[in-house]
Amino acid sequence: MAEPAKKVAQQTEDRLENLAETVRKKFDKVTEGTYRDRIVAGRFAEQGDHGGDKNRAETEHKQD
């Protein structure tokens, strides 16, 4: 690859990396204190562990 093409490719890669970082930051700002934080805090994991399998087992038993 010629030097000018390498330079353009590097500039494009740098711009895409900057764009991705900007999008991540904006996404985090928009979702701050919402669903994402509840997942990170493990709130959904606790709810899923209480009775989820029990209900599924009852459903399977009723089908017999």
Residue pairs with C-beta under 8 A, 6 or more apart in sequence:
1 9
28 36
31 37
38 44
